[in-house]
């Protein structure tokens, strides 16, 4: 696939996702691709992750599991592309865009975060905790109004990177095989890339490989978030400086970039001490000097930044596609 075709496919997929999103009625009848990846990962975990083995052996089995998962994802992507290439060009392009849109999460992320905002706006803390529990892993019952708003904003920032920018990046780089491989790795990280006793060794390869494939997209998403800062009353320079200063303080090598940029864009403090399973994780603050008391209006502002960043993201690929087409690349 040429650069012009690949980047045009990204623009089309982003447009389809922005309009259609994830129709619940469809996924009640069909298994979502991520669900299928999850089933395969669970099977590999069950069959290869033997707690009686040494950590070294389990780590090696985790590498084998990751290789098998990526091989399946790439194989499926190549098979789909082979079929698509047999179709007339417009039909093949449309099918590629629709299939890719399934694995991009602009609209669904926007909807989930908006639900948290709407619940907060009514003053119903219980409802807002319930809404945020669907998008974060922390204990929602330990969150006050600021905590709920902070969790929703962090989710919007982080998932802009791994739910929008990264899938589009790997679609542009590797077509459907690249996109499917990325989603498989990202799903594996969410399922087995943990530090609990069962997955500390077995999930090591998946967690580290997920860090690698998100390295560039995370930083791109941070820059896009910073560029969107003015729509929420922030400054691009401030967002970039907070990102450059605080991003590396995050435990994740990638999540800190979009989250710190969002904190700087909104003039608020994000992250900080967080409760998981009754235990407090003393995370560092991002943009500590920013406002700590948050509310529904701040979630609204984060959604404005997210939406404009999504628009800038699509425009960037559109510009690349236009230049590539003009140069016949």
C-alpha positions in Angstrom: 0.0 0.0 0.0 1.4 3.4 -1.0 1.9 6.2 1.6 -1.0 8.2 0.0 -3.3 5.2 0.2 -2.3 4.3 3.7 -2.8 7.8 5.1 -6.0 8.2 3.2 -7.3 5.0 4.8 -6.4 6.4 8.2 -8.4 9.6 7.5 -11.4 7.6 6.3 -11.2 5.2 9.4 -11.1 8.2 11.7 -14.0 9.8 10.0 -16.1 6.6 10.2 -15.3 6.1 13.8 -16.1 9.7 14.6 -19.6 9.4 13.1 -20.5 5.8 13.9 -18.4 4.8 16.9 -19.1 1.3 18.4 -22.8 0.4 17.8 -23.8 -1.6 20.9 -26.4 -3.5 18.9 -23.8 -4.8 16.5 -21.5 -6.1 19.3 -24.4 -7.8 21.1 -24.7 -10.0 18.0 -21.0 -10.3 17.0 -17.8 -10.6 19.2 -15.7 -7.5 19.0 -12.2 -8.2 17.6 -10.7 -7.1 21.0 -12.9 -9.7 22.7 -11.6 -12.4 20.3 -8.0 -11.3 21.2 -8.9 -11.5 24.8 -10.1 -15.1 24.5 -6.9 -16.1 22.7 -4.8 -14.3 25.4 -6.8 -16.1 28.2 -6.1 -19.4 26.5 -2.4 -18.8 26.2 -2.3 -17.6 29.8 -4.1 -20.8 30.9 -2.0 -23.2 28.9 1.5 -21.6 29.1 1.6 -19.8 32.4 2.4 -22.6 34.8 3.0 -21.3 38.4 5.1 -24.3 39.2 7.8 -23.1 36.7 10.6 -20.7 37.5 10.2 -17.0 36.7 12.8 -17.4 33.9 10.7 -20.2 32.3 7.5 -18.3 32.7 9.1 -15.2 31.1 10.2 -17.3 28.2 6.6 -18.7 27.9 5.3 -15.2 27.9 7.6 -14.3 25.0 6.3 -17.4 23.1 2.7 -16.3 23.9 3.3 -12.8 22.6 4.9 -14.1 19.4 2.0 -16.4 18.8 -0.5 -13.6 19.5 1.2 -11.2 17.1 1.6 -13.9 14.5 -2.1 -14.6 14.6 -3.0 -10.9 14.4 -0.7 -10.3 11.5 -1.9 -13.4 9.7 -5.5 -12.4 10.0 -4.6 -8.9 8.8 -2.8 -10.2 5.7 -5.6 -12.6 4.9 -8.1 -9.7 5.0 -5.9 -7.5 2.9 -5.5 -10.3 0.3 -9.3 -10.6 0.0 -9.7 -6.8 -0.1 -7.2 -6.5 -3.0 -9.4 -8.7 -5.1 -12.2 -6.2 -4.9 -12.6 -3.0 -7.0 -10.4 -0.2 -5.5 -13.3 1.9 -4.0 -14.9 -1.1 -2.4 -11.6 -2.4 -1.0 -10.8 1.1 0.4 -14.2 1.4 2.0 -14.0 -2.0 3.6 -10.5 -1.3 5.0 -11.7 2.0 6.5 -14.7 0.4 8.1 -12.7 -2.5 9.6 -10.0 -0.1 10.9 -12.6 2.2 12.4 -13.8 -0.7 14.6 -10.4 -0.6 16.4 -10.3 3.2 16.9 -12.0 4.6 20.0 -12.7 8.4 19.4 -16.4 8.4 19.7 -16.7 5.7 22.4 -14.1 7.4 24.6 -15.9 10.7 24.2 -19.2 9.1 25.2 -17.8 7.4 28.2 -16.1 10.5 29.6 -19.2 12.6 28.8 -21.3 10.2 30.9 -19.0 10.9 33.9 -19.3 14.6 33.3 -23.1 14.5 33.0 -23.3 12.6 36.3 -21.0 15.0 38.0 -23.0 18.0 36.7 -26.1 16.7 38.5 -24.3 16.5 41.8 -24.9 12.8 42.0 -21.6 11.5 43.3 -22.8 7.9 43.4 -23.9 8.0 39.7 -20.6 9.7 38.8 -18.6 7.0 40.6 -20.6 4.3 38.7 -19.9 6.0 35.4 -16.2 6.4 36.0 -15.9 2.7 37.2 -16.4 1.7 33.6 -13.3 3.5 32.3 -10.7 3.3 35.2 -9.2 0.6 37.3 -9.0 2.5 40.6 -11.5 2.2 43.5 -14.4 4.5 42.6 -15.8 4.5 46.1 -12.6 6.2 47.3 -13.1 9.1 44.9 -14.7 12.5 45.8 -15.9 14.9 43.1 -12.4 16.0 42.3 -11.2 12.4 42.2 -13.9 11.4 39.8 -13.2 14.4 37.5 -9.5 13.8 37.6 -9.9 10.1 36.7 -12.1 10.9 33.8 -9.7 13.6 32.5 -6.7 11.2 32.8 -8.6 8.6 30.9 -9.5 11.0 28.1 -5.8 12.0 27.8 -4.2 8.5 28.1 -6.7 6.8 25.8 -6.4 9.5 23.2 -2.9 8.0 22.9 -3.5 4.3 22.9 -7.1 4.3 21.6 -6.8 6.8 18.8 -3.3 8.0 17.9 -1.5 4.6 18.3 -4.0 2.6 16.2 -4.0 5.2 13.4 -0.1 5.3 13.5 0.2 1.5 13.1 -2.5 1.4 10.5 -0.5 4.0 8.5 2.8 2.1 9.1 1.6 -1.5 8.6 -2.0 -1.5 7.2 -4.5 -3.8 8.7 -1.8 -6.3 9.9 -0.1 -3.5 11.7 -3.3 -2.2 13.3 -4.4 -5.7 14.4 -1.0 -6.5 15.8 -1.1 -3.3 17.8 -4.5 -4.0 19.3 -3.5 -7.5 20.1 -0.4 -6.3 22.0 -2.4 -3.5 23.7 -5.0 -6.0 24.8 -2.4 -8.4 26.1 -0.8 -5.6 28.2 -4.2 -4.8 29.8 -4.9 -8.5 30.6 -1.5 -9.9 31.6 0.9 -7.0 31.7 0.5 -6.7 35.5 2.8 -7.0 38.5 0.7 -9.5 40.4 2.2 -12.8 41.3 0.7 -14.7 38.4 1.7 -12.3 35.6 4.8 -10.6 36.8 7.0 -12.9 34.8 4.6 -14.2 32.1 3.3 -10.8 31.2 6.7 -9.1 31.2 7.1 -9.4 27.4 3.7 -8.1 26.6 4.1 -5.1 28.9 7.5 -4.2 27.6 6.4 -4.6 23.9 3.3 -2.5 24.6 5.6 0.2 26.0 7.7 0.0 22.8 4.8 0.2 20.3 3.3 3.2 22.1 6.6 5.1 22.4 6.0 7.4 19.4 2.2 7.6 19.5 2.2 8.7 23.2 4.5 11.6 22.4 2.6 12.6 19.3 -0.6 12.6 21.4 1.0 14.8 23.9 2.0 17.4 21.3 -1.5 17.3 19.7 -3.1 17.8 23.1 -0.8 20.8 23.7 -1.7 22.2 20.4 -5.4 22.0 21.3 -4.9 23.9 24.7 -6.2 27.3 23.5 -9.7 25.9 23.0 -9.9 25.4 26.8 -8.3 28.7 27.7 -4.8 27.2 28.0 -1.5 28.0 26.3 0.3 25.7 23.9 3.7 26.7 25.4 2.5 26.0 29.0 1.2 22.6 28.0 4.4 21.7 26.2 6.6 22.8 29.1 4.6 20.9 31.7 4.7 17.8 29.4 8.5 18.1 29.0 9.0 18.6 32.7 6.6 16.1 34.3 6.0 13.3 31.8 9.0 11.2 32.8 7.8 11.3 36.4 4.9 9.0 35.5 5.4 5.3 36.3 4.5 4.5 32.7 7.1 5.5 30.0 4.2 6.6 27.8 1.0 7.6 29.8 2.7 10.6 31.3 3.1 12.5 28.0 -0.6 13.0 27.1 -1.6 13.3 30.7 1.0 15.9 31.6 0.1 17.8 28.4 -3.6 17.7 29.4 -2.8 19.0 32.9 -0.8 21.9 31.4 -3.5 22.6 28.9 -6.2 22.9 31.5 -4.1 24.4 34.3 -4.9 21.6 36.7 -3.1 18.9 38.7 -3.5 15.3 37.6 -2.5 11.9 38.9 -1.4 12.1 42.6 -2.2 9.5 45.3 -4.6 6.9 43.9 -6.4 4.0 45.7 -6.4 0.5 44.1 -8.0 -2.4 46.0 -7.9 -0.5 49.2 -4.2 0.4 49.0 -2.9 3.9 48.2 -0.4 4.2 45.4 1.6 7.4 46.0 1.8 8.6 42.4 3.5 11.9 41.7 1.5 14.9 40.7 1.5 16.1 37.1 1.5 20.0 37.1 1.5 20.1 40.9 1.1 23.9 40.8 -2.2 23.6 38.9 -5.6 23.7 40.5 -6.3 20.6 42.6 -10.1 21.0 43.2 -11.8 19.8 40.0 -15.4 19.7 38.9 -17.7 18.7 35.9 -16.7 21.9 34.0 -13.1 20.7 33.9 -14.2 17.4 32.3 -16.1 19.5 29.7 -12.9 21.4 29.0 -10.9 18.2 28.7 -13.4 16.9 26.1 -13.0 20.1 24.1 -9.2 19.6 24.1 -9.7 15.9 23.2 -12.1 16.7 20.3 -9.9 19.4 18.8 -6.8 17.1 19.2 -8.7 14.4 17.3 -9.5 16.9 14.6 -5.9 18.1 14.3 -4.8 14.4 14.2 -7.1 13.7 11.3 -6.0 16.9 9.5 -2.3 15.9 9.9 -3.0 12.6 8.2 -5.0 14.4 5.5 -2.1 16.7 4.8 0.3 13.8 4.6 -2.1 12.0 2.2 -2.4 15.1 0.0 1.4 15.6 -0.2 2.0 11.9 -0.9 -0.6 11.9 -3.6 0.9 15.0 -5.2 4.3 13.3 -5.2 2.9 10.0 -6.2 4.4 8.3 -3.2 
